[in-house]
């Protein structure tokens, strides 16, 4: 279901919504699904150094691999950084539209832009 309209959502828009939900939810935040989430949100506000970048890359990759079945991530790259510590990221991978049914046929490579639109606000677009 679309989180905004409540209507049925399928295909790539569902993958984008699922990735947004998983990457912005911390582990143990949801009562009924405490195992679903990501450590990426805990890294917001940390120093923008190589160690934090590697931890963020790992957190995004693991969350997408485990909880978004229709996307098989292959690369997570840092696009930009500035003096304030704001960074832009892109996650690339194979789109598997029927993976939830066991069919792992790829429908091509897709990417998710992990670039905040406003300071402090997450934005994931596909």
Phi, psi and omega in degrees: 000143176290131183293337182266311186265337183083002179274166178295135179230134182222172174073208183298321177303326177294320179297316179297315179296319180295317179297319178299314181296315182292316185286341180257005178250128177278155174301144179066015177277325178265133185291314185279340179226068185292340182277350182265130178156200184208152173274358184299321183295330179292341182272351177296132179093353177284165176299139180274078178238180184298321181297315179294321179298318178294319178296319179294316179301316179296315182298317179294314181299314180295316181297316180293319181294321184276323193242357175239091189293338184269009178225123176254100185293141178237336180207138174231114188238144175274124182270317187210160173206153178226181184297334182279352181096000178288134181231156175240140184228158173224135177247123181247150178183179178272132177273121181245087188296337182245024182296328179293347177256004179094356179269110184264030177286128182279140175255021178112170180272140178228166179222149175247126176270120180255068184239121179293136179277327176229157182298124179089356182247128180283145175217125178236121180235157183237000000 
